[in-house]
Amino acid sequence: MDNSGKEKEAMQLMAEADKKVKASGSFLGGMFGGNHKVEDACEIYARAANMFKMAKNWSEAINCLNQAIDIYTDMGRFTIAAKHHITIAEVYEAELVDIEKAIAHYEQAADYYKGEESNSSANKCLLKVGHYSAQLEQYAKAIEIYEQVPTPTMDNPLLKYNAKEYFFKASLCHFIVDELNAKLAIEKYEEMFPAFSDSRELKLLKKLLDAHEEQNSEAFTEAVKDFDSVSRLDQWLTTMLLRIKKTIQGDAGDLK
């Protein structure tokens, strides 16, 4: 089936869902399984959204998912509404490249998950918000998330390992804003989470702070290379480190 065929099928599904929603709102619909019709409509909207996605009609896919979200939230079905918000966020991430809108949908999903006490799912959404907020230079927002997410997990042997990663990311965000902020934040994180003191991430941060204080871009680059040789830097970390390095006077702005 080509894109036009998929789009035609999606529009038929959407019309079918609209019809079920209207029927559920009528007097007879309310008496004879109106709620069931609305649930069916939501499932059909989701199927229509998938067909629109296959046809690369992103705006209509989002429209269908929003229709389902509105109904699910009216019904108090917040977990499935959150999942649809994540799907919309992923479309904005990968296809429409509108990161502000992706953030908004991840935040809404996180709120719904929190309301259902699905804290692990909420945190996954919040970490996406932190990731993109830092990229958009909204550092205060990113820091708040990277400090908030690990705090309840530090006494959990299975989860506390991730805490050092989030405190590392929060420290880098602080560092971009102000060197002194970074030093104070690192001291706070060591007090909150003593295991952070022995981490490779903290050792790197201290080397970077020394290099930055001395305005020594070569020492900065060498510290990053040493870290990268053991723990490969991803694109996000590379971006943040480059932003810090560019604040060293006379720096060429790369990590080579």
Accessible surface in RSA format (square Angstrom, percent):
REM  Atomic radii and reference values for relative SASA: ProtOr
REM  Chains: A
REM  Algorithm: Lee & Richards
REM  Probe-radius: 1.40
REM  Slices: 20
REM RES _ NUM      All-atoms   Total-Side   Main-Chain    Non-polar    All polar
REM                ABS   REL    ABS   REL    ABS   REL    ABS   REL    ABS   REL
RES MET A   1   147.99  76.6  73.99  49.0  74.00 176.2  88.10  74.9  59.89  79.3
RES ASP A   2    98.03  68.7  82.11  81.7  15.92  37.6  47.88 112.7  50.14  50.0
RES ASN A   3    69.57  48.0  66.26  64.0   3.31   8.0  22.33  53.7  47.23  45.7
RES SER A   4    79.02  66.8  64.52  86.1  14.50  33.4  55.44 118.1  23.58  33.0
RES GLY A   5    23.09  28.5   0.00   N/A  23.09  28.5  19.95  54.8   3.14   7.0
RES LYS A   6    40.50  19.8  40.50  24.9   0.00   0.0   7.54   6.8  32.96  35.1
RES GLU A   7    54.30  31.2  54.30  41.1   0.00   0.0   9.65  18.7  44.65  36.5
RES LYS A   8   135.03  65.9 131.66  80.8   3.37   8.0  76.94  69.3  58.09  61.9
RES GLU A   9    62.25  35.7  60.93  46.1   1.32   3.1  21.37  41.3  40.88  33.4
RES ALA A  10     0.00   0.0   0.00   0.0   0.00   0.0   0.00   0.0   0.00   0.0
RES MET A  11   117.56  60.9 112.01  74.1   5.54  13.2  92.87  79.0  24.69  32.7
RES GLN A  12   106.65  59.6  97.07  70.9   9.58  22.8  43.68  93.0  62.97  47.8
RES LEU A  13    15.64   8.7  15.10  10.8   0.54   1.4  15.50  10.9   0.14   0.4
RES MET A  14    28.79  14.9  28.79  19.1   0.00   0.0  18.90  16.1   9.89  13.1
RES ALA A  15    60.91  56.0  50.78  78.4  10.13  23.0  55.56  78.2   5.35  14.2
RES GLU A  16    77.99  44.8  72.51  54.9   5.49  13.1  30.88  59.7  47.11  38.5
RES ALA A  17     0.00   0.0   0.00   0.0   0.00   0.0   0.00   0.0   0.00   0.0
RES ASP A  18    46.96  32.9  45.00  44.8   1.96   4.6  15.66  36.9  31.30  31.2
RES LYS A  19   155.62  75.9 151.59  93.0   4.04   9.6  96.90  87.2  58.72  62.5
RES LYS A  20    57.18  27.9  56.12  34.4   1.06   2.5  19.75  17.8  37.43  39.9
RES VAL A  21    49.11  32.3  46.15  41.8   2.96   7.1  46.15  40.1   2.96   8.0
RES LYS A  22   160.27  78.2 143.49  88.0  16.78  40.0  98.24  88.4  62.03  66.1
RES ALA A  23    36.83  33.9  27.75  42.8   9.08  20.7  36.15  50.9   0.68   1.8
RES SER A  24    17.13  14.5   6.20   8.3  10.93  25.2   1.04   2.2  16.09  22.5
RES GLY A  25    69.20  85.3   0.00   N/A  69.20  85.3  36.34  99.7  32.86  73.6
RES SER A  26    54.71  46.2  41.14  54.9  13.57  31.3  45.01  95.8   9.70  13.6
RES PHE A  27   162.25  81.2 143.30  88.8  18.95  49.3 152.76  92.6   9.49  27.1
RES LEU A  28   113.87  63.4 112.38  80.4   1.49   3.7 112.78  79.2   1.08   2.9
RES GLY A  29     5.61   6.9   0.00   N/A   5.61   6.9   4.94  13.6   0.67   1.5
RES GLY A  30    55.61  68.6   0.00   N/A  55.61  68.6  28.36  77.8  27.25  61.0
RES MET A  31   114.39  59.2  79.45  52.6  34.94  83.2  85.55  72.7  28.84  38.2
RES PHE A  32   132.57  66.3 119.70  74.1  12.87  33.5 126.80  76.9   5.77  16.5
RES GLY A  33    40.41  49.8   0.00   N/A  40.41  49.8  31.64  86.8   8.77  19.6
RES GLY A  34     5.33   6.6   0.00   N/A   5.33   6.6   4.39  12.0   0.94   2.1
RES ASN A  35    97.14  67.0  87.26  84.3   9.88  23.8  35.22  84.8  61.92  59.9
RES HIS A  36   121.67  66.5 117.25  81.5   4.42  11.3  80.53  83.0  41.15  47.9
RES LYS A  37    61.94  30.2  61.94  38.0   0.00   0.0  36.06  32.5  25.88  27.6
RES VAL A  38    23.81  15.7  23.81  21.6   0.00   0.0  23.81  20.7   0.00   0.0
RES GLU A  39    55.58  31.9  55.36  41.9   0.22   0.5   6.46  12.5  49.12  40.1
RES ASP A  40    37.00  25.9  35.82  35.7   1.18   2.8   7.64  18.0  29.36  29.3
RES ALA A  41     0.00   0.0   0.00   0.0   0.00   0.0   0.00   0.0   0.00   0.0
RES CYS A  42     0.15   0.1   0.00   0.0   0.15   0.4   0.00   0.0   0.15   0.2
RES GLU A  43   103.53  59.4  99.45  75.2   4.08   9.7  31.76  61.4  71.77  58.6
RES ILE A  44     9.46   5.4   9.46   7.1   0.00   0.0   9.46   6.8   0.00   0.0
RES TYR A  45     5.14   2.4   5.14   2.9   0.00   0.0   0.22   0.2   4.93   6.1
RES ALA A  46    24.08  22.1  22.97  35.4   1.11   2.5  22.97  32.3   1.11   2.9
RES ARG A  47   131.09  55.0 129.07  65.8   2.03   4.8  51.71  70.7  79.39  48.1
RES ALA A  48     0.00   0.0   0.00   0.0   0.00   0.0   0.00   0.0   0.00   0.0
RES ALA A  49     0.78   0.7   0.78   1.2   0.00   0.0   0.78   1.1   0.00   0.0
RES ASN A  50    79.20  54.6  78.02  75.4   1.18   2.8  18.67  44.9  60.53  58.5
RES MET A  51    26.50  13.7  26.50  17.5   0.00   0.0   8.11   6.9  18.39  24.4
RES PHE A  52     1.75   0.9   1.75   1.1   0.00   0.0   1.75   1.1   0.00   0.0
RES LYS A  53    60.54  29.5  55.92  34.3   4.61  11.0  29.56  26.6  30.97  33.0
RES MET A  54   103.05  53.4  85.99  56.9  17.06  40.6  78.58  66.8  24.47  32.4
RES ALA A  55     9.21   8.5   0.00   0.0   9.21  20.9   0.00   0.0   9.21  24.4
RES LYS A  56   135.55  66.1 119.60  73.4  15.95  38.0  76.83  69.2  58.72  62.5
RES ASN A  57    33.63  23.2  27.31  26.4   6.31  15.2  11.61  27.9  22.02  21.3
RES TRP A  58    43.32  17.4  40.55  19.6   2.78   6.5  26.48  14.1  16.84  27.3
RES SER A  59    78.98  66.7  68.26  91.1  10.72  24.7  49.97 106.4  29.01  40.6
RES GLU A  60    58.91  33.8  58.83  44.5   0.08   0.2  14.44  27.9  44.47  36.3
RES ALA A  61     0.01   0.0   0.01   0.0   0.00   0.0   0.01   0.0   0.00   0.0
RES ILE A  62    13.40   7.6  13.40  10.0   0.00   0.0  13.40   9.7   0.00   0.0
RES ASN A  63    56.22  38.8  52.81  51.0   3.40   8.2  15.98  38.5  40.24  38.9
RES CYS A  64     0.00   0.0   0.00   0.0   0.00   0.0   0.00   0.0   0.00   0.0
RES LEU A  65     5.54   3.1   5.54   4.0   0.00   0.0   5.54   3.9   0.00   0.0
RES ASN A  66    52.68  36.3  52.43  50.7   0.25   0.6  17.71  42.6  34.98  33.8
RES GLN A  67    63.00  35.2  61.56  45.0   1.44   3.4   3.90   8.3  59.10  44.8
RES ALA A  68     0.00   0.0   0.00   0.0   0.00   0.0   0.00   0.0   0.00   0.0
RES ILE A  69     8.30   4.7   8.30   6.2   0.00   0.0   8.30   6.0   0.00   0.0
RES ASP A  70    85.19  59.7  83.22  82.8   1.97   4.7  23.62  55.6  61.57  61.4
RES ILE A  71    23.73  13.5  22.95  17.1   0.78   1.9  23.73  17.1   0.00   0.0
RES TYR A  72     7.78   3.6   7.78   4.4   0.00   0.0   0.68   0.5   7.10   8.8
RES THR A  73    31.44  22.4  21.43  21.7  10.01  23.8  11.80  15.9  19.64  29.7
RES ASP A  74   130.04  91.1  91.89  91.5  38.15  90.2  29.97  70.5 100.07  99.8
RES MET A  75    56.33  29.2  20.91  13.8  35.42  84.3  30.62  26.0  25.72  34.1
RES GLY A  76    38.52  47.5   0.00   N/A  38.52  47.5  18.98  52.1  19.54  43.8
RES ARG A  77    96.49  40.5  90.59  46.2   5.90  14.0  40.10  54.8  56.39  34.2
RES PHE A  78    65.88  33.0  65.09  40.3   0.80   2.1  65.09  39.5   0.80   2.3
RES THR A  79    49.96  35.5  49.04  49.7   0.93   2.2  39.85  53.5  10.11  15.3
RES ILE A  80    50.92  29.0  49.46  36.8   1.46   3.5  49.56  35.7   1.36   3.7
RES ALA A  81     0.00   0.0   0.00   0.0   0.00   0.0   0.00   0.0   0.00   0.0
RES ALA A  82     0.00   0.0   0.00   0.0   0.00   0.0   0.00   0.0   0.00   0.0
RES LYS A  83   116.47  56.8 113.44  69.6   3.03   7.2  61.48  55.3  54.99  58.6
RES HIS A  84    21.91  12.0  21.91  15.2   0.00   0.0  17.01  17.5   4.90   5.7
RES HIS A  85    15.53   8.5  15.53  10.8   0.00   0.0  14.02  14.4   1.51   1.8
RES ILE A  86    39.09  22.2  39.09  29.1   0.00   0.0  39.09  28.1   0.00   0.0
RES THR A  87    33.53  23.8  33.42  33.9   0.11   0.3  11.18  15.0  22.34  33.8
RES ILE A  88     0.00   0.0   0.00   0.0   0.00   0.0   0.00   0.0   0.00   0.0
RES ALA A  89     0.00   0.0   0.00   0.0   0.00   0.0   0.00   0.0   0.00   0.0
RES GLU A  90    88.28  50.7  86.29  65.3   1.98   4.7  28.23  54.6  60.04  49.0
RES VAL A  91     6.46   4.3   4.81   4.4   1.66   4.0   6.35   5.5   0.11   0.3
RES TYR A  92    23.91  11.2  23.91  13.6   0.00   0.0   4.43   3.3  19.47  24.0
RES GLU A  93    30.46  17.5  18.12  13.7  12.34  29.4   9.57  18.5  20.89  17.1
RES ALA A  94    74.80  68.8  43.39  67.0  31.41  71.4  52.56  74.0  22.24  58.9
RES GLU A  95    82.73  47.5  58.29  44.1  24.44  58.2   4.44   8.6  78.29  63.9
RES LEU A  96    73.31  40.8  49.80  35.6  23.51  59.1  53.31  37.4  20.00  53.8
RES VAL A  97   106.72  70.2  86.47  78.3  20.25  48.8  86.47  75.1  20.25  54.9
RES ASP A  98    45.80  32.1  41.47  41.3   4.33  10.2  14.63  34.4  31.17  31.1
RES ILE A  99    35.21  20.0  30.94  23.0   4.28  10.3  30.94  22.3   4.28  11.6
RES GLU A 100    98.85  56.7  93.30  70.6   5.55  13.2  48.41  93.6  50.43  41.2
RES LYS A 101   103.76  50.6 102.57  62.9   1.19   2.8  55.35  49.8  48.41  51.6
RES ALA A 102     0.00   0.0   0.00   0.0   0.00   0.0   0.00   0.0   0.00   0.0
RES ILE A 103     4.83   2.7   4.83   3.6   0.00   0.0   4.83   3.5   0.00   0.0
RES ALA A 104    53.52  49.2  46.31  71.5   7.21  16.4  47.94  67.5   5.58  14.8
RES HIS A 105    30.44  16.6  29.73  20.7   0.71   1.8  14.19  14.6  16.25  18.9
RES TYR A 106     5.15   2.4   5.15   2.9   0.00   0.0   4.16   3.1   0.99   1.2
RES GLU A 107    54.51  31.3  53.55  40.5   0.95   2.3  18.96  36.7  35.54  29.0
RES GLN A 108    61.43  34.4  59.38  43.4   2.05   4.9  10.40  22.1  51.03  38.7
RES ALA A 109     0.00   0.0   0.00   0.0   0.00   0.0   0.00   0.0   0.00   0.0
RES ALA A 110     0.57   0.5   0.57   0.9   0.00   0.0   0.57   0.8   0.00   0.0
RES ASP A 111    82.91  58.1  72.90  72.6  10.01  23.7  18.17  42.8  64.74  64.6
RES TYR A 112    42.04  19.6  39.94  22.7   2.11   5.5  21.09  15.8  20.95  25.8
RES TYR A 113    12.53   5.9  12.53   7.1   0.00   0.0   4.07   3.1   8.46  10.4
RES LYS A 114    88.27  43.1  76.61  47.0  11.66  27.8  47.92  43.1  40.36  43.0
RES GLY A 115    61.20  75.5   0.00   N/A  61.20  75.5  35.80  98.2  25.39  56.9
RES GLU A 116    78.80  45.2  54.26  41.1  24.53  58.4   9.49  18.4  69.31  56.6
RES GLU A 117   146.61  84.2 125.45  94.9  21.16  50.4  39.13  75.7 107.48  87.8
RES SER A 118    37.66  31.8  28.56  38.1   9.10  21.0  16.82  35.8  20.84  29.2
RES ASN A 119    92.20  63.6  88.82  85.8   3.39   8.2  27.01  65.0  65.19  63.0
RES SER A 120    78.62  66.4  67.29  89.8  11.33  26.1  49.23 104.8  29.38  41.2
RES SER A 121    37.62  31.8  36.25  48.4   1.37   3.2   4.19   8.9  33.42  46.8
RES ALA A 122     1.16   1.1   1.16   1.8   0.00   0.0   1.16   1.6   0.00   0.0
RES ASN A 123    33.68  23.2  33.68  32.5   0.00   0.0   6.98  16.8  26.70  25.8
RES LYS A 124   143.15  69.8 137.23  84.2   5.92  14.1  84.75  76.3  58.40  62.2
RES CYS A 125     3.44   2.6   2.49   2.8   0.95   2.2   0.86   2.2   2.58   2.8
RES LEU A 126    16.22   9.0  16.22  11.6   0.00   0.0  16.22  11.4   0.00   0.0
RES LEU A 127    37.79  21.0  35.11  25.1   2.68   6.7  35.47  24.9   2.32   6.2
RES LYS A 128    83.13  40.6  81.60  50.1   1.53   3.6  45.32  40.8  37.81  40.3
RES VAL A 129     0.92   0.6   0.92   0.8   0.00   0.0   0.92   0.8   0.00   0.0
RES GLY A 130     0.00   0.0   0.00   N/A   0.00   0.0   0.00   0.0   0.00   0.0
RES HIS A 131    51.44  28.1  51.44  35.8   0.00   0.0  30.56  31.5  20.89  24.3
RES TYR A 132    27.57  12.9  27.57  15.7   0.00   0.0   7.85   5.9  19.72  24.3
RES SER A 133     0.00   0.0   0.00   0.0   0.00   0.0   0.00   0.0   0.00   0.0
RES ALA A 134     0.00   0.0   0.00   0.0   0.00   0.0   0.00   0.0   0.00   0.0
RES GLN A 135    59.10  33.0  49.33  36.1   9.77  23.3  12.19  25.9  46.91  35.6
RES LEU A 136    67.57  37.6  46.40  33.2  21.17  53.2  50.36  35.4  17.21  46.3
RES GLU A 137   113.25  65.0  94.91  71.8  18.34  43.7  17.51  33.9  95.75  78.2
RES GLN A 138    60.30  33.7  51.79  37.9   8.51  20.3  35.34  75.2  24.96  18.9
RES TYR A 139    24.30  11.3  21.26  12.1   3.05   7.9  19.47  14.6   4.83   6.0
RES ALA A 140    83.63  76.9  69.49 107.2  14.13  32.2  74.09 104.3   9.53  25.3
RES LYS A 141    70.87  34.6  65.16  40.0   5.71  13.6  45.47  40.9  25.40  27.1
RES ALA A 142     0.00   0.0   0.00   0.0   0.00   0.0   0.00   0.0   0.00   0.0
RES ILE A 143    19.00  10.8  19.00  14.2   0.00   0.0  19.00  13.7   0.00   0.0
RES GLU A 144   112.02  64.3 107.15  81.1   4.87  11.6  35.96  69.5  76.06  62.1
RES ILE A 145    10.86   6.2  10.86   8.1   0.00   0.0  10.86   7.8   0.00   0.0
RES TYR A 146     2.14   1.0   2.14   1.2   0.00   0.0   1.07   0.8   1.08   1.3
RES GLU A 147    34.78  20.0  33.40  25.3   1.38   3.3   9.54  18.5  25.24  20.6
RES GLN A 148    73.55  41.1  61.54  45.0  12.00  28.6  41.32  87.9  32.23  24.4
RES VAL A 149     6.51   4.3   5.07   4.6   1.44   3.5   6.46   5.6   0.04   0.1
RES PRO A 150     0.16   0.1   0.00   0.0   0.16   0.6   0.16   0.1   0.00   0.0
RES THR A 151    66.97  47.6  57.40  58.2   9.57  22.8  52.48  70.5  14.48  21.9
RES PRO A 152   107.22  78.1  69.91  63.7  37.31 135.6  82.01  67.7  25.21 156.7
RES THR A 153    21.27  15.1  20.36  20.6   0.90   2.2  20.18  27.1   1.09   1.6
RES MET A 154    31.15  16.1  22.46  14.9   8.69  20.7  22.46  19.1   8.69  11.5
RES ASP A 155   143.28 100.4 114.21 113.7  29.08  68.8  41.04  96.6 102.24 102.0
RES ASN A 156    54.54  37.6  51.07  49.4   3.47   8.3  12.84  30.9  41.69  40.3
RES PRO A 157   108.26  78.9  90.31  82.3  17.95  65.2  90.39  74.6  17.87 111.1
RES LEU A 158   159.86  89.0 135.48  96.9  24.38  61.3 138.31  97.1  21.55  58.0
RES LEU A 159    79.96  44.5  79.30  56.7   0.66   1.7  79.37  55.7   0.60   1.6
RES LYS A 160    85.61  41.8  85.61  52.5   0.00   0.0  31.15  28.0  54.46  58.0
RES TYR A 161   150.71  70.4 144.39  82.1   6.33  16.5 112.83  84.8  37.88  46.7
RES ASN A 162    56.67  39.1  56.17  54.3   0.50   1.2   3.98   9.6  52.69  50.9
RES ALA A 163     0.19   0.2   0.00   0.0   0.19   0.4   0.04   0.1   0.15   0.4
RES LYS A 164    44.10  21.5  44.10  27.1   0.00   0.0  14.40  13.0  29.70  31.6
RES GLU A 165    68.84  39.5  68.46  51.8   0.38   0.9  26.01  50.3  42.83  35.0
RES TYR A 166    27.39  12.8  27.39  15.6   0.00   0.0   9.92   7.5  17.47  21.5
RES PHE A 167     0.00   0.0   0.00   0.0   0.00   0.0   0.00   0.0   0.00   0.0
RES PHE A 168     5.23   2.6   5.23   3.2   0.00   0.0   5.23   3.2   0.00   0.0
RES LYS A 169    23.18  11.3  23.18  14.2   0.00   0.0   2.80   2.5  20.38  21.7
RES ALA A 170     0.00   0.0   0.00   0.0   0.00   0.0   0.00   0.0   0.00   0.0
RES SER A 171     0.00   0.0   0.00   0.0   0.00   0.0   0.00   0.0   0.00   0.0
RES LEU A 172     0.00   0.0   0.00   0.0   0.00   0.0   0.00   0.0   0.00   0.0
RES CYS A 173     0.00   0.0   0.00   0.0   0.00   0.0   0.00   0.0   0.00   0.0
RES HIS A 174    29.49  16.1  29.49  20.5   0.00   0.0  27.70  28.5   1.79   2.1
RES PHE A 175     7.23   3.6   0.14   0.1   7.09  18.4   0.14   0.1   7.09  20.3
RES ILE A 176    30.34  17.3  15.11  11.3  15.23  36.7  15.39  11.1  14.94  40.6
RES VAL A 177    85.50  56.3  54.19  49.1  31.31  75.4  60.04  52.2  25.46  69.1
RES ASP A 178    60.26  42.2  54.45  54.2   5.81  13.7  15.53  36.5  44.74  44.6
RES GLU A 179    39.57  22.7  34.01  25.7   5.55  13.2  16.31  31.5  23.26  19.0
RES LEU A 180   108.97  60.7 106.02  75.8   2.96   7.4 107.15  75.3   1.82   4.9
RES ASN A 181    57.46  39.6  53.89  52.1   3.57   8.6   4.73  11.4  52.73  51.0
RES ALA A 182     0.00   0.0   0.00   0.0   0.00   0.0   0.00   0.0   0.00   0.0
RES LYS A 183    68.57  33.5  65.71  40.3   2.86   6.8  39.35  35.4  29.22  31.1
RES LEU A 184   101.18  56.3  95.31  68.2   5.87  14.8  95.80  67.3   5.38  14.5
RES ALA A 185     5.91   5.4   1.57   2.4   4.34   9.9   5.42   7.6   0.49   1.3
RES ILE A 186     5.19   3.0   5.19   3.9   0.00   0.0   5.19   3.7   0.00   0.0
RES GLU A 187   100.34  57.6  97.64  73.9   2.70   6.4  34.21  66.2  66.13  54.0
RES LYS A 188    92.42  45.1  88.42  54.3   4.00   9.5  59.43  53.5  32.99  35.1
RES TYR A 189     0.00   0.0   0.00   0.0   0.00   0.0   0.00   0.0   0.00   0.0
RES GLU A 190    39.54  22.7  34.56  26.1   4.98  11.9  12.02  23.3  27.51  22.5
RES GLU A 191   145.83  83.7 117.32  88.8  28.51  67.9  49.08  94.9  96.75  79.0
RES MET A 192    69.30  35.9  43.57  28.8  25.73  61.3  48.31  41.1  20.99  27.8
RES PHE A 193    13.47   6.7  13.40   8.3   0.07   0.2  13.47   8.2   0.00   0.0
RES PRO A 194    95.33  69.5  90.14  82.2   5.18  18.8  91.39  75.5   3.94  24.5
RES ALA A 195    54.14  49.8  37.05  57.2  17.09  38.9  44.87  63.2   9.27  24.6
RES PHE A 196     0.00   0.0   0.00   0.0   0.00   0.0   0.00   0.0   0.00   0.0
RES SER A 197    42.89  36.2  30.67  40.9  12.22  28.2  22.14  47.2  20.75  29.1
RES ASP A 198   114.52  80.2  99.44  99.0  15.09  35.7  29.25  68.9  85.27  85.0
RES SER A 199     8.30   7.0   1.15   1.5   7.15  16.5   8.30  17.7   0.00   0.0
RES ARG A 200    84.69  35.6  81.00  41.3   3.70   8.8  57.70  78.9  26.99  16.4
RES GLU A 201    24.86  14.3  24.86  18.8   0.00   0.0   0.80   1.5  24.07  19.7
RES LEU A 202     1.80   1.0   1.80   1.3   0.00   0.0   1.80   1.3   0.00   0.0
RES LYS A 203   118.59  57.9 115.42  70.8   3.17   7.5  72.26  65.0  46.32  49.3
RES LEU A 204     5.42   3.0   2.49   1.8   2.93   7.4   4.55   3.2   0.88   2.4
RES LEU A 205     0.00   0.0   0.00   0.0   0.00   0.0   0.00   0.0   0.00   0.0
RES LYS A 206    97.85  47.7  96.50  59.2   1.35   3.2  60.69  54.6  37.16  39.6
RES LYS A 207   107.54  52.5 101.92  62.5   5.62  13.4  65.60  59.0  41.95  44.7
RES LEU A 208     0.00   0.0   0.00   0.0   0.00   0.0   0.00   0.0   0.00   0.0
RES LEU A 209    11.31   6.3  11.19   8.0   0.13   0.3  11.31   7.9   0.00   0.0
RES ASP A 210    84.14  58.9  82.51  82.1   1.63   3.8  18.64  43.9  65.50  65.3
RES ALA A 211     2.45   2.3   0.94   1.5   1.51   3.4   2.10   3.0   0.35   0.9
RES HIS A 212    23.89  13.1  22.86  15.9   1.02   2.6  20.73  21.4   3.16   3.7
RES GLU A 213   106.28  61.0  80.93  61.2  25.35  60.4  31.76  61.4  74.52  60.8
RES GLU A 214   122.20  70.2  92.35  69.9  29.85  71.1  44.79  86.6  77.41  63.2
RES GLN A 215    69.82  39.0  51.99  38.0  17.83  42.5  39.61  84.3  30.21  22.9
RES ASN A 216    57.05  39.3  52.20  50.4   4.85  11.7  10.36  24.9  46.69  45.1
RES SER A 217    31.79  26.9  29.01  38.7   2.78   6.4   1.30   2.8  30.48  42.7
RES GLU A 218   144.46  82.9 135.90 102.8   8.56  20.4  53.68 103.8  90.78  74.1
RES ALA A 219    38.69  35.6  27.47  42.4  11.22  25.5  34.79  49.0   3.91  10.4
RES PHE A 220     0.00   0.0   0.00   0.0   0.00   0.0   0.00   0.0   0.00   0.0
RES THR A 221    12.56   8.9  12.56  12.7   0.00   0.0   9.69  13.0   2.87   4.3
RES GLU A 222    95.56  54.9  95.45  72.2   0.11   0.3  39.35  76.1  56.21  45.9
RES ALA A 223     7.14   6.6   2.93   4.5   4.21   9.6   4.99   7.0   2.15   5.7
RES VAL A 224     4.53   3.0   4.53   4.1   0.00   0.0   4.53   3.9   0.00   0.0
RES LYS A 225    99.21  48.4  92.31  56.6   6.90  16.4  51.06  46.0  48.15  51.3
RES ASP A 226    69.76  48.9  64.98  64.7   4.78  11.3  21.50  50.6  48.26  48.1
RES PHE A 227    11.58   5.8   9.82   6.1   1.76   4.6  10.98   6.7   0.59   1.7
RES ASP A 228    30.01  21.0  29.95  29.8   0.06   0.1   3.84   9.0  26.17  26.1
RES SER A 229    89.05  75.3  48.86  65.2  40.20  92.6  47.41 101.0  41.65  58.3
RES VAL A 230   106.94  70.4  75.80  68.6  31.14  75.0  79.71  69.3  27.23  73.9
RES SER A 231    41.75  35.3  35.30  47.1   6.45  14.8  25.05  53.3  16.70  23.4
RES ARG A 232   192.78  80.9 166.88  85.1  25.90  61.7  71.13  97.2 121.65  73.7
RES LEU A 233    29.95  16.7   8.66   6.2  21.29  53.5   8.87   6.2  21.08  56.7
RES ASP A 234    73.46  51.5  63.34  63.0  10.12  23.9  45.32 106.7  28.15  28.1
RES GLN A 235   133.77  74.8 124.67  91.1   9.09  21.6  61.53 131.0  72.24  54.8
RES TRP A 236     3.98   1.6   1.74   0.8   2.24   5.3   1.82   1.0   2.15   3.5
RES LEU A 237    20.22  11.3  20.22  14.5   0.00   0.0  20.22  14.2   0.00   0.0
RES THR A 238    35.76  25.4  35.76  36.2   0.00   0.0  27.30  36.7   8.45  12.8
RES THR A 239    32.72  23.3  30.66  31.1   2.06   4.9  22.38  30.1  10.34  15.6
RES MET A 240     0.00   0.0   0.00   0.0   0.00   0.0   0.00   0.0   0.00   0.0
RES LEU A 241     0.00   0.0   0.00   0.0   0.00   0.0   0.00   0.0   0.00   0.0
RES LEU A 242    42.24  23.5  42.24  30.2   0.00   0.0  42.24  29.7   0.00   0.0
RES ARG A 243    56.09  23.5  50.25  25.6   5.84  13.9  25.69  35.1  30.40  18.4
RES ILE A 244     0.81   0.5   0.50   0.4   0.30   0.7   0.81   0.6   0.00   0.0
RES LYS A 245     8.41   4.1   8.41   5.2   0.00   0.0   0.00   0.0   8.41   9.0
RES LYS A 246   129.54  63.2 104.84  64.3  24.71  58.8  52.19  47.0  77.36  82.4
RES THR A 247    73.42  52.2  49.79  50.5  23.64  56.3  56.88  76.4  16.55  25.0
RES ILE A 248     2.59   1.5   0.45   0.3   2.14   5.2   0.54   0.4   2.05   5.6
RES GLN A 249   154.10  86.2 131.21  95.9  22.88  54.5  45.60  97.1 108.49  82.3
RES GLY A 250    87.87 108.4   0.00   N/A  87.87 108.4  44.01 120.8  43.85  98.2
RES ASP A 251    29.16  20.4   1.65   1.6  27.51  65.0   1.59   3.7  27.57  27.5
RES ALA A 252    96.75  89.0  52.81  81.5  43.94 100.0  64.32  90.6  32.44  85.9
RES GLY A 253    17.20  21.2   0.00   N/A  17.20  21.2   3.24   8.9  13.95  31.2
RES ASP A 254    59.64  41.8  59.06  58.8   0.58   1.4  21.48  50.6  38.16  38.1
RES LEU A 255    28.21  15.7  15.92  11.4  12.29  30.9  16.20  11.4  12.01  32.3
RES LYS A 256   189.08  92.2 157.41  96.6  31.67  75.4 111.76 100.6  77.32  82.4
END  Absolute sums over single chains surface
CHAIN  1 A    13442.9      11393.9       2049.1       7217.2       6225.7
END  Absolute sums over all chains
TOTAL         13442.9      11393.9       2049.1       7217.2       6225.7
